[in-house]
Amino acid sequence: MDKAAMSMALLRLLSGSLEITAALVMIRFNDVQKALVVNSMLALVGPMILISTTAIGLVGISDKLSPVKFLWITVGVGCLLIGILRK
């Protein structure tokens, strides 16, 4: 299997495991304030996973992309991040 694809999949498995763990913690605490804190921590992790998996994918296919396509992908990811992180 391709190393980049395996790395991306492992990061997504880690992200999913964190989501499930966070849900279990929220259920365990059974408190809205604590659940919001846990949810806020997840809001920080999500974009980091997105950036990491995208970067690994781009490095994995960088030899197959023209500079213009690489620029468009970078602009698209930037727009996603602006949309996610802006209030």
Secondary structure, 3 states (H helix, E strand, C coil): CCHHHHHHHHHHHHHHHHHHHHHHHHHHHCCHHHHHHHHHHHHHHHHHHHHHHHHHHHHHHHHHCCHHHHHHHHHHHHHHHHHHHCC
